[in-house]
Amino acid sequence: MEIGILSTGIYLPDQYITGEEIAIEAGIPKEIVEGKMGIKKKTIPGVEDHTCEMGIRAAKQAIKKANIDPLNIDVVIYIGEEHKEYPLWTAGIKLQEEIGALNAWAFDTALRCGTTVMALKVAKSLMIADQEINTVLLAGGYRNGDFIDYKNPRTRFMYNLGAGGGAIILQKGLKKNRLLETEIMTDGSFSEDVVVVAGGTKYPLTSTALEEGRYQLDVLDPAGMKARLEQKSMGNFLNVIRKSVHKSGYSEKGISYVGMLHMKKSAHDYVLKELGLSEDASIYLEDYGHIGQIDQILSLELAEKSGKLNNGDVAVLVSAGIGYAWGATTIKWGEEIVE
């Protein structure tokens, strides 16, 4: 069954913080932030840039680009972060209402920064299993940079967290931008390494917790996490990419474009090198930061606008999320070529 990407949408806040400003706040050299971390600037939310709201704005863009009636959307999947307008709230239903998808049903899904890749797999499975589901909208927002304390060196690898919204519309029977196979790996040995300590049932939010800054992201075992990630992370990145591509009927030599999350430049370059690809086969998001699970949508849009995606190209969207999860989805870009 053919399922294709009908359109995408991106919303980015107008405000930015530069790598130099981050360096000053963190008390580290500008060269480290811009060079090693790969942050020239990153988006930060404005007053009205709430998480679900940014997803709504991106979804409206995708609907406009697709030129479809939102009443024809069958399912809405919220792919944004749990950190949103209200702590206990189904954002997908709000998003459904705001875009006018009144005939759809909606739900939220989450796998941290791996959510978009995971949701593409879920959406495709739903569309295959249910003959009444023909059009699915995935949309959401991200602003986990709210949880970053630049004075905390344990979270230095997350100084790149930005803000924005993204959306993808999938359609059954669409013979272009075909969504192929997805590969996902999760490793629970990392599940409690990176957390916001206070605010849950284990450690309720109290005045003391607020004073101690325990409402922000922290790494509970930085040395242990670093050692374990070094053993597994890059290997798992490459594993999910290769498996996704191979399950889709291609070899890694056939990859034309890799839509990667923002991570340190050396890791980005390493993945491309191991796949035998040049820098031109991806876009490094050094002017945006890491907008969580929105990175893959942003990369896809930037690639399309810059002419990096051509008819018949094999593109791979790649994600990683704390927890830890790695994922990759293969797409055959453009119109179907009949051989």
Buried (B, 14 or more C-beta within 10 A) or exposed (E): EBBBBBBBBBBBBEEBBBBBBBBEBBEBEBEBBBBBBBBBBBBBBEEEBBBBBBBBBBBBBBBEBBEBEBEBBBBBBBBBBBBBEEEEEBBBBBBBBBBBBEEBEBBBBBBBBBBBBBBBBBBBEBBEEEEEBBBBBBBBBBBBBBBBBBEBBBBBBBBBBBBBBBBBBBBBEBEBBBBBBBBBBBBEEBEEBBBBBBBEEEEEBEEEBEEEEBBBBBBEBBEEBBEBBEEBBBEBBBBBBBBBBBBBEBEBEEBBBBBBBBBBBEBBBBBBEBBEBEEEBBBBBBBBBBBBBBBBBBBBBBBBEEEBBEEEBBBBBBBBBBBBBBBBBBBBBBEBEEE
